[in-house]
C-alpha cells in the first residue's frame, strides 16, 4: 500500500517539475519576443508564443512578479494590458549588487 502512495507522490513531483520546465521555456520565449518587438498586448503574445494559454499566463505573471516584464494599462477593452521587457544592466562592471532598470520600447 505504501509503495503505491510513494509511486503516486513521485509521479506528482515529476509532473510538477515538467510543468515548471515548460513555464521556464515559455518565459524565455516571451522575453525573446518582447525584446525583439518592444511591447505587446497579451493577445499578441498568445498568438506568437507557442504553448498552452494557461502556461503562458503563468509565465507572464511570474515574469511581472520577478520584475523582468512590466505590465502597463488598465486591462480594459479600450486600454488593454501591454507587456514590456525590463532590461537589468549593471551600473559598474565590477559590481554584482547595483542594477539599473531600463524599459525596452
C-alpha positions as CSV (number, residue, x, y, z in Angstrom):
1,X,0.0,0.0,0.0
2,X,2.7,2.5,0.9
3,X,4.6,1.6,-2.3
4,X,1.6,2.8,-4.4
5,X,1.5,6.0,-2.4
6,X,5.2,6.6,-2.9
7,X,4.7,5.9,-6.6
8,X,1.9,8.5,-6.8
9,X,3.9,11.0,-4.9
10,X,6.9,10.5,-7.2
11,X,4.7,10.9,-10.3
12,X,3.2,14.1,-8.9
13,X,6.7,15.5,-8.3
14,X,7.8,14.6,-11.8
15,X,4.6,16.2,-13.3
16,X,5.3,19.4,-11.3
17,X,8.9,19.6,-12.5
18,X,7.8,19.0,-16.1
19,X,5.3,21.8,-15.8
20,X,7.9,24.1,-14.2
21,X,10.3,23.4,-17.1
22,X,7.5,24.2,-19.7
23,X,6.8,27.5,-17.9
24,X,10.6,28.3,-17.9
25,X,10.8,27.7,-21.6
26,X,7.8,29.9,-22.2
27,X,9.3,32.6,-20.1
28,X,12.4,32.6,-22.3
29,X,10.2,32.8,-25.4
30,X,8.2,35.7,-24.0
31,X,11.3,37.6,-23.1
32,X,12.9,37.0,-26.5
33,X,9.7,38.2,-28.3
34,X,9.3,41.3,-26.1
35,X,13.0,42.2,-26.5
36,X,12.6,42.0,-30.3
37,X,9.3,43.9,-30.6
38,X,9.3,46.2,-27.6
39,X,5.8,46.0,-26.1
40,X,2.9,43.7,-27.0
41,X,-0.6,43.0,-25.7
42,X,-1.5,39.7,-24.1
43,X,-3.4,38.6,-27.2
44,X,-0.4,39.2,-29.4
45,X,1.8,37.3,-27.1
46,X,-0.7,34.4,-27.1
47,X,-0.7,34.3,-30.9
48,X,3.1,34.5,-31.3
49,X,4.5,32.4,-28.3
50,X,3.9,28.7,-28.5
51,X,2.3,26.8,-25.6
52,X,-0.9,26.4,-23.7
53,X,-2.7,29.6,-22.8
54,X,-2.7,28.8,-19.1
55,X,1.1,28.2,-19.1
56,X,1.7,31.4,-21.0
57,X,-0.4,33.3,-18.4
58,X,1.5,31.8,-15.5
59,X,4.8,32.6,-17.2
60,X,3.7,36.3,-17.8
61,X,2.5,36.7,-14.3
62,X,5.8,35.2,-12.9
63,X,7.9,37.5,-15.1
64,X,5.9,40.5,-13.9
65,X,6.3,39.4,-10.3
66,X,10.1,39.0,-10.8
67,X,10.4,42.4,-12.4
68,X,11.6,41.1,-15.7
69,X,8.4,42.3,-17.5
70,X,6.4,45.4,-16.8
71,X,2.6,45.4,-17.3
72,X,1.1,48.8,-18.5
73,X,-2.5,49.7,-19.0
74,X,-5.8,49.2,-17.1
75,X,-6.7,45.8,-18.7
76,X,-10.0,47.2,-20.1
77,X,-11.2,46.8,-23.7
78,X,-10.2,50.3,-24.5
79,X,-6.9,50.1,-22.7
80,X,-5.6,46.5,-22.7
81,X,-2.6,45.4,-20.8
82,X,0.7,45.9,-22.7
83,X,3.8,44.0,-21.6
84,X,7.3,45.4,-21.9
85,X,10.6,43.7,-21.2
86,X,12.7,45.3,-18.5
87,X,16.4,45.1,-19.1
88,X,18.6,44.9,-16.0
89,X,22.0,46.3,-16.5
90,X,24.9,46.5,-14.1
91,X,25.9,50.1,-13.5
92,X,29.5,49.1,-12.8
93,X,31.2,46.1,-14.4
94,X,32.8,45.0,-11.1
95,X,29.5,45.3,-9.1
96,X,27.2,42.4,-8.6
97,X,24.6,44.2,-6.5
98,X,23.8,47.5,-8.2
99,X,21.3,47.3,-11.1
100,X,19.7,49.9,-13.3
101,X,16.3,49.3,-14.7
102,X,15.6,50.3,-18.3
103,X,12.4,49.7,-20.2
104,X,12.9,48.4,-23.7
105,X,10.5,50.1,-26.1
